Amino acid sequence: MVSEEDIKRVVRGPADLEERIDQLVKQKEFLQFKCRQAGAAILNLEKQNEDLKNEIDRLSEENSNIVTITKQ
């Protein structure tokens, strides 16, 4: 079934500048959305990485304390 939008697209043609501008605007919006998602994911991973570093430092200190206590 052919929709009215399809008919307009055929009449205007794929090389129509307005059609191309619309496509590029939609592509730009999609890419901006994906960049925001990626940015949020990066911030989340950086936070998680920092938390893991802190946990490793804590466990290393605890291990050092246990080794010191057991040597006595």
N, C-alpha and C positions, 0 to 999 in steps of 0.2 A: 504494500500500500504506500503510495506516494503522499507525503505530507506537504502542507503549504510551504513549510520552511525549505523542503527539498526543491520545490518548484522555484522559489525565489533564488536559491543558490544556483540552479541551472540557468536561470534567466540572467543573473548577474555574472556568472562565470567564475571559475576559480582564480583568475588573474585580477579580479576586481579589487581595487585598492581598499575599499571599505571592508570587504570580506577579509582581506589579509590583515588589516589593522585590527579587526575584531579578534582574529585568531592569535595575533601577537599579544594583544592585551590579555586575553585569557591565559596564554602561555606564561606571560610575565607574572600574573597573579598566582598561577599554580606554582611556579618556581619560587616566588616569595614565600608562599605557604610552606613549601618543602624546606626552604632555607631556615625558616623559623623553627620548624620541627627539628631539623638537624642541630641548630643552635641550642635548643632546649636539651636535646639528647647529649650534646657535648658538655653542657654545664652539669647535667646530672652525673655523667661519667667522671668529670673532674672532681665533683663532690665525693662520689663513691671512692675514687682513688685516694683522695686525701684522708677519708675515714679509714681506709684499709692501711695506709701508711701509719696512722696514729695507733691502730690496733696492733700492727707489727711491732712498733716501738714499745708499746705497753707489754706485749708478750715477751719481747726480748729482755726488757728490764726485769720482768718477773722471773724469767728463766735464769738470768744472771744472779738474781737474789737467791733462788733455790740452789744453784750451784755453789754459791758462797756459803750458804747455811750447811749444806751437806758435807763440805770439805772440813768443817770444824770438828 
